[in-house]
């Protein structure tokens, strides 16, 4: 699934969190339904409310097979943008995934993110994320709430993958 710039920054610490599970012991996978998903992120940046961000993307059958892929893809993107992760913790509990990660270099580009994704059903999940993104000595703090719902089958031309 594609993340917007603001939700990507929140997700970087994001979404949702799935890559964290790659290092964790395996549990029964939380499975989502493939198709077109709509993700709505609300919250604050540096304590000020920001307009909601709505993003639609197509989740493939492979991505949907294990909902923790949301976190794995977040970690991969963070490492591309910021560099190696010094902290990568994930815990799966029932239908929730709790994560924390710190990637990058404080002198250039650093993501410090923690959050929880709760998978309500195969067609709906929600999450909360707190992040601090430091770039060239300036830090931006975000506090986000994410609601995602499957809205139908993928349409031709809909972006796939995160």
Buried (B, 14 or more C-beta within 10 A) or exposed (E): BBBBEBBBBBBBBBBBBBBBBBEBEEEEEBEBEBBBBBBBBBBEBEEEEBEEBEBBBBBBEEBBBBBBBBBBBBBBBBBEBBBEBEEBBBBBEEEBBBBBBBBBEEEEBBBBBBBBBBBEEBBBBBBBBBBBBBBEEEEEBBBBBBBBBBEEEBEEEBEBEB
